[in-house]
Amino acid sequence: MKGYIYITGDGADPAARQNLNDPLFAKVPTLGACMPNIRRVVALGDYIFVVSGKVSAMPIQQYVIGGMRVAEKIDALAAYKRFPENRLHHNADGRVWGNVIVSRNGKQHPLDHHPSESFEDRVKNFIVGADPVVLETEREVALGRSQSLQKLSSIIGKRGNRMIDVMSRWAKLDEAQVAELLAWLQGVKTTAARS
Protein backbone atom coordinates (compact mmCIF):
# COMPACT_ATOMS: atom_id res chain seq x y z
CA MET A 1 0.00 0.00 0.00
CA LYS A 2 1.10 3.51 -0.79
CA GLY A 3 -0.52 6.90 -0.96
CA TYR A 4 -0.50 10.20 -2.73
CA ILE A 5 -1.31 13.66 -1.46
CA TYR A 6 -1.83 16.70 -3.66
CA ILE A 7 -2.79 20.35 -3.44
CA THR A 8 -6.01 21.11 -5.28
CA GLY A 9 -6.44 24.16 -7.51
CA ASP A 10 -5.91 27.74 -6.38
CA GLY A 11 -8.94 29.07 -4.56
CA ALA A 12 -10.48 25.64 -3.88
CA ASP A 13 -11.39 25.52 -0.20
CA PRO A 14 -14.56 23.62 0.73
CA ALA A 15 -14.82 25.07 4.23
CA ALA A 16 -14.39 28.70 3.23
CA ARG A 17 -15.82 28.77 -0.26
CA GLN A 18 -17.86 25.55 -0.78
CA ASN A 19 -16.17 25.12 -4.15
CA LEU A 20 -14.37 21.78 -4.18
CA ASN A 21 -15.94 19.50 -6.77
CA ASP A 22 -13.13 17.02 -7.34
CA PRO A 23 -12.67 14.96 -5.33
CA LEU A 24 -16.22 14.66 -4.07
CA PHE A 25 -16.46 13.29 -0.55
CA ALA A 26 -20.05 12.06 -0.84
CA LYS A 27 -21.47 8.78 0.47
CA VAL A 28 -19.24 7.14 -2.13
CA PRO A 29 -16.15 9.36 -2.51
CA THR A 30 -14.84 9.86 -6.04
CA LEU A 31 -11.99 11.52 -7.91
CA GLY A 32 -12.90 11.92 -11.54
CA ALA A 33 -11.10 14.64 -13.46
CA CYS A 34 -8.20 16.09 -11.49
CA MET A 35 -4.71 14.67 -11.17
CA PRO A 36 -4.76 12.13 -14.05
CA ASN A 37 -1.11 11.39 -13.26
CA ILE A 38 -2.01 10.13 -9.77
CA ARG A 39 -5.18 8.37 -10.94
CA ARG A 40 -3.14 6.49 -13.54
CA VAL A 41 -0.54 5.08 -11.12
CA VAL A 42 -2.59 4.57 -7.97
CA ALA A 43 -3.51 0.95 -7.26
CA LEU A 44 -6.50 -0.60 -5.52
CA GLY A 45 -6.01 -0.30 -1.76
CA ASP A 46 -3.83 2.80 -2.03
CA TYR A 47 -4.87 6.13 -0.51
CA ILE A 48 -5.37 9.56 -2.03
CA PHE A 49 -5.38 12.70 0.15
CA VAL A 50 -6.13 16.28 -0.87
CA VAL A 51 -5.01 19.65 0.52
CA SER A 52 -7.07 22.81 0.01
CA GLY A 53 -5.86 25.32 -2.54
CA LYS A 54 -4.32 28.66 -1.72
CA VAL A 55 -6.99 31.35 -1.35
CA SER A 56 -5.27 34.66 -2.08
CA ALA A 57 -8.32 36.77 -1.19
CA MET A 58 -8.55 35.30 2.32
CA PRO A 59 -5.87 35.07 5.02
CA ILE A 60 -6.49 31.40 5.79
CA GLN A 61 -4.11 28.48 6.11
CA GLN A 62 -4.38 25.57 3.68
CA TYR A 63 -5.33 22.27 5.31
CA VAL A 64 -5.61 18.57 4.63
CA ILE A 65 -9.25 18.23 3.61
CA GLY A 66 -9.27 14.45 3.81
CA GLY A 67 -8.57 11.25 2.00
CA MET A 68 -9.99 7.98 0.72
CA ARG A 69 -8.92 4.45 -0.03
CA VAL A 70 -9.00 3.50 -3.71
CA ALA A 71 -11.68 0.82 -4.12
CA GLU A 72 -12.14 0.82 -7.92
CA LYS A 73 -10.84 2.42 -11.11
CA ILE A 74 -13.42 2.80 -13.90
CA ASP A 75 -13.73 4.95 -17.01
CA ALA A 76 -15.72 8.18 -17.13
CA LEU A 77 -18.56 6.73 -19.22
CA ALA A 78 -19.11 4.02 -16.59
CA ALA A 79 -19.03 6.78 -13.96
CA TYR A 80 -21.64 8.73 -15.97
CA LYS A 81 -24.03 5.78 -15.67
CA ARG A 82 -23.18 4.90 -12.07
CA PHE A 83 -22.96 8.38 -10.51
CA PRO A 84 -25.60 10.61 -12.16
CA GLU A 85 -25.37 13.02 -9.22
CA ASN A 86 -21.71 13.64 -10.11
CA ARG A 87 -22.34 14.67 -13.73
CA LEU A 88 -21.25 18.21 -14.53
CA HIS A 89 -24.07 20.70 -13.96
CA HIS A 90 -24.73 24.16 -12.50
CA ASN A 91 -25.58 23.92 -8.81
CA ALA A 92 -28.02 26.17 -6.93
CA ASP A 93 -25.31 28.84 -6.62
CA GLY A 94 -24.70 28.79 -10.37
CA ARG A 95 -21.30 27.12 -10.03
CA VAL A 96 -20.21 24.27 -12.24
CA TRP A 97 -20.40 21.17 -10.07
CA GLY A 98 -19.49 17.53 -10.51
CA ASN A 99 -16.54 15.38 -11.52
CA VAL A 100 -17.96 13.28 -14.36
CA ILE A 101 -16.70 15.24 -17.35
CA VAL A 102 -18.35 13.29 -20.17
CA SER A 103 -21.75 13.65 -21.81
CA ARG A 104 -24.11 10.74 -22.46
CA ASN A 105 -22.21 9.86 -25.66
CA GLY A 106 -18.80 9.82 -23.93
CA LYS A 107 -17.68 13.12 -25.48
CA GLN A 108 -16.31 16.05 -23.50
CA HIS A 109 -19.09 17.77 -21.54
CA PRO A 110 -19.65 21.41 -22.57
CA LEU A 111 -19.15 22.54 -18.95
CA ASP A 112 -15.70 20.94 -18.74
CA HIS A 113 -13.34 23.92 -18.97
CA HIS A 114 -10.10 21.96 -19.47
CA PRO A 115 -8.37 21.86 -22.87
CA SER A 116 -9.74 19.25 -25.25
CA GLU A 117 -6.19 17.98 -25.88
CA SER A 118 -6.06 16.59 -22.32
CA PHE A 119 -9.56 15.06 -22.43
CA GLU A 120 -8.52 11.51 -23.42
CA ASP A 121 -6.13 11.26 -20.45
CA ARG A 122 -8.60 12.76 -17.99
CA VAL A 123 -11.45 10.31 -18.72
CA LYS A 124 -9.40 7.27 -17.77
CA ASN A 125 -9.08 5.89 -14.24
CA PHE A 126 -12.09 7.50 -12.53
CA ILE A 127 -11.49 6.69 -8.86
CA VAL A 128 -14.27 5.18 -6.77
CA GLY A 129 -13.19 5.45 -3.16
CA ALA A 130 -14.06 3.93 0.18
CA ASP A 131 -13.38 4.64 3.85
CA PRO A 132 -13.22 8.43 3.51
CA VAL A 133 -11.79 10.50 6.36
CA VAL A 134 -12.76 14.14 5.88
CA LEU A 135 -12.47 17.26 8.03
CA GLU A 136 -15.96 18.71 7.74
CA THR A 137 -17.19 20.48 10.85
CA GLU A 138 -16.11 24.01 11.69
CA ARG A 139 -14.03 22.75 14.63
CA GLU A 140 -12.41 19.95 12.59
CA VAL A 141 -11.43 22.41 9.88
CA ALA A 142 -10.08 24.94 12.42
CA LEU A 143 -7.88 22.25 13.97
CA GLY A 144 -6.87 21.05 10.52
CA ARG A 145 -5.86 24.55 9.46
CA SER A 146 -3.76 25.06 12.59
CA GLN A 147 -2.00 21.67 12.41
CA SER A 148 -1.76 20.58 8.74
CA LEU A 149 1.42 22.39 7.73
CA GLN A 150 3.39 21.18 10.73
CA LYS A 151 1.99 17.63 10.48
CA LEU A 152 2.75 17.27 6.77
CA SER A 153 6.20 18.74 7.35
CA SER A 154 6.81 16.04 9.95
CA ILE A 155 5.39 13.20 7.83
CA ILE A 156 7.15 14.18 4.60
CA GLY A 157 10.34 15.26 6.34
CA LYS A 158 10.65 18.67 4.74
CA ARG A 159 10.28 22.06 6.39
CA GLY A 160 8.55 25.03 4.84
CA ASN A 161 6.31 28.01 5.52
CA ARG A 162 3.76 26.98 2.88
CA MET A 163 2.25 23.70 1.74
CA ILE A 164 3.88 24.04 -1.67
CA ASP A 165 7.29 24.27 0.02
CA VAL A 166 6.70 21.08 2.02
CA MET A 167 5.23 18.85 -0.69
CA SER A 168 5.44 20.67 -4.03
CA ARG A 169 2.20 20.12 -6.01
CA TRP A 170 1.95 16.50 -4.87
CA ALA A 171 3.90 13.86 -2.98
CA LYS A 172 4.04 10.09 -2.78
CA LEU A 173 3.59 8.51 0.65
CA ASP A 174 4.76 5.13 1.87
CA GLU A 175 2.65 2.82 4.03
CA ALA A 176 3.92 4.26 7.33
CA GLN A 177 3.26 7.83 6.15
CA VAL A 178 -0.27 6.89 5.04
CA ALA A 179 -0.96 5.30 8.45
CA GLU A 180 0.37 8.37 10.27
CA LEU A 181 -1.72 10.75 8.17
CA LEU A 182 -4.87 8.66 8.66
CA ALA A 183 -4.27 8.48 12.43
CA TRP A 184 -3.77 12.24 12.59
CA LEU A 185 -6.98 12.94 10.63
CA GLN A 186 -8.93 10.58 12.91
CA GLY A 187 -7.33 12.29 15.93
CA VAL A 188 -8.43 15.71 14.70
CA LYS A 189 -11.99 14.44 14.31
CA THR A 190 -11.94 12.88 17.80
CA THR A 191 -10.52 16.02 19.42
CA ALA A 192 -13.05 18.23 17.64
CA ALA A 193 -15.94 16.04 18.79
CA ARG A 194 -14.82 16.36 22.42
CA SER A 195 -14.53 20.14 22.40
SULLIN-V883947 format. One record per residue. N is the residue number from 1. PHI is phi as a letter, one per 30 degrees, with the letter a starting at -180 (NA if undefined). PSI is psi as a letter, one per 20 degrees, with the letter a starting at -180 (* if undefined). OMEGA is omega as a letter, one per 40 degrees, with the letter a starting at -180 (none if undefined). Layout:
# SULLIN-V883947
N/PHI/PSI/OMEGA  N/PHI/PSI/OMEGA
This chain:
# SULLIN-V883947
1/NA/q/i  2/b/a/i  3/b/r/i  4/b/q/i  5/b/p/a  6/b/q/i  7/c/p/i  8/d/a/a  9/d/q/i  10/e/p/i  11/i/i/a  12/d/o/a  13/b/o/a  14/d/h/a  15/d/h/a  16/c/h/a  17/b/i/a  18/h/l/a  19/b/k/i  20/c/o/i  21/c/j/i  22/a/o/e  23/d/r/i  24/c/o/i  25/c/m/i  26/c/a/i  27/e/g/i  28/c/o/a  29/d/q/a  30/b/q/i  31/b/o/a  32/c/h/a  33/b/h/a  34/d/q/i  35/h/l/i  36/e/h/i  37/d/g/i  38/d/g/a  39/d/h/i  40/d/g/a  41/c/i/a  42/d/q/a  43/c/r/i  44/e/p/a  45/j/i/i  46/d/r/i  47/c/q/i  48/b/p/i  49/c/q/a  50/b/q/i  51/c/q/i  52/d/q/i  53/d/r/i  54/d/p/i  55/c/n/a  56/d/h/a  57/d/i/a  58/b/p/i  59/d/m/a  60/b/q/i  61/d/p/i  62/d/q/a  63/b/r/i  64/d/o/a  65/d/g/a  66/l/a/a  67/a/r/a  68/a/q/i  69/d/p/i  70/d/o/a  71/c/h/a  72/b/q/i  73/b/p/a  74/b/r/i  75/c/r/a  76/d/h/i  77/d/h/i  78/d/h/i  79/d/h/i  80/e/g/a  81/d/h/a  82/d/h/a  83/b/m/a  84/e/h/i  85/d/i/a  86/c/i/i  87/d/q/i  88/e/p/i  89/a/r/i  90/c/p/i  91/d/a/a  92/d/h/i  93/d/i/a  94/i/j/i  95/d/q/i  96/d/p/a  97/b/q/i  98/j/r/a  99/b/j/i  100/c/o/a  101/c/j/i  102/c/q/i  103/d/r/a  104/e/h/a  105/d/j/i  106/i/j/i  107/d/r/a  108/d/p/a  109/d/q/a  110/e/h/i  111/d/i/i  112/d/o/a  113/d/i/a  114/d/q/a  115/d/q/a  116/d/h/i  117/d/h/a  118/c/i/a  119/e/g/a  120/e/h/i  121/d/h/a  122/d/i/a  123/c/i/i  124/d/q/i  125/i/l/i  126/d/p/a  127/c/p/i  128/c/o/a  129/c/r/i  130/a/r/i  131/h/l/a  132/d/q/i  133/b/o/a  134/b/p/i  135/d/o/a  136/b/g/a  137/d/r/i  138/e/g/a  139/d/g/i  140/e/g/a  141/d/g/i  142/d/g/i  143/d/g/i  144/d/g/i  145/d/h/a  146/d/h/a  147/c/i/a  148/d/g/a  149/d/g/i  150/d/g/a  151/d/g/i  152/d/h/i  153/e/g/i  154/d/g/a  155/d/g/a  156/d/h/i  157/i/k/a  158/b/p/i  159/d/q/i  160/a/r/i  161/c/i/a  162/b/q/i  163/e/g/a  164/d/h/i  165/d/h/a  166/d/h/a  167/b/j/a  168/h/b/a  169/d/h/i  170/a/r/i  171/b/q/i  172/c/q/a  173/c/q/i  174/d/r/a  175/e/g/a  176/d/h/i  177/d/h/i  178/d/g/a  179/d/g/i  180/d/g/i  181/d/g/i  182/d/g/i  183/d/g/i  184/d/g/i  185/e/g/i  186/d/h/i  187/d/g/i  188/d/g/a  189/d/g/i  190/d/g/i  191/d/g/a  192/d/h/a  193/d/h/a  194/d/h/a  195/c/*/none
